[in-house]
Amino acid sequence: MSTPATPLIAVTMGDGAGVGPEVTTGALLDPSTTERCRPVVVGDAARLRLAASIAGVAAEIAPIGSVADAVFTPGRINVLDLGLLPADLPWGRVSPVAGDAAYQYVRVASELALRGEVQGICTAPLNKEALHAAGHLFPGHTELLAHLTGTEEVSMMLSTPKVKVVHVTTHIGLVDAVAKIEPGLVERTVRRGHRAIRGSGVESPRIGVCGINPHAGENGLFGHGEEAEKIVPAIEVLRADGIDARGPLPADTAFFLAGRGDYDLIVAMYHDQGHGPVKVLGIEAGVNITVGLPVIRTSVDHGTAFDIAGTGKAGVGSMIEAMRQAAELSVAA
């Protein structure tokens, strides 16, 4: 059972027409979740009750006026009920109403985080088409949270039980990624990852920094000196500050070394360099984490699954893992 020593986590319900209400309800009723943290849902109480009914589980869905009003007992789900969804909202369809509600849940969770009322945010999936139909033109949660918290630069971290990876660049083409990488960006990314890993309880994280070229350039044999120009200066600054950053490392061996426990964090230079190994090593337990925000944010690794929404078939494992890592990475007040 959670105690005042465990972190408070704001859980956004996601798009109400998708599987968000079902996976939220299922994950928050799991004893492992309530042992690790004190979750408070930002969402719609009526929709959560409907989801619990569909799943055939007994839950006390308890609307509260503030985080301070939450009572943590087995079978109870505390909800900051925004009451934005109509009772007849259809499952599995794009809805501007649901898209706006999903936005509002994230907005409120962000405000709670900025006020220090919660130490972490865990997000159920939203639907980008519905979000855009409601007039909120963000590519997804990461950009939305950065906007709401006034954060100029954040990093994506993928976390599995075997390895954690933070990315210097993400959703841009490979040529553009190489052009964008520069010592300052590498340094800031490593620092964000370092803070996140320390927040999980690792006092002195061992950080492996990947190179860009095959064999990390092999002393200039491959590429055009990108490692020496873009990565080495950052590592020198970081090490001078006492951060145990090692590299540039050949990416094809860095993940093997991390998988056997040599590193607490791997820094990938571009999207597929980090995503490919993570999906091989632990996609079943993978969680997306945004680092650099004023609060830790974790998310499930799946979408709104409109094809099975409202059927009770949605698996809750990813949401349970996202809650676990939100608790692990957050610091209790």
Secondary structure, 3 states (H helix, E strand, C coil): CCCCCCCEEEEECCCCCCCHHHHHHHHHHCHHHHHHCEEEEEECHHHHHHHHHHHCCCCEEEECCCHHHCCCCCCEEEEEECCCCCCCCCCCCCCHHHHHHHHHHHHHHHHHHHCCCCCEEEECCCCHHHHHHCCCCCCCHHHHHHHHHCCCCCEEEEECCCCEEEECCCCCCHHHHHHHCCHHHHHHHHHHHHHHHHHCCCCCCCEEEECCCHHHHCCCCCCCCHHHHHHHHHHHHHHHCCCCEEEEECHHHHHHHHHCCCCCEEEECCHHHHHHHHHHHHHHHCEEEEECCCCEEEECCCCCCCCCCCCCCCCCHHHHHHHHHHHHHCCCC
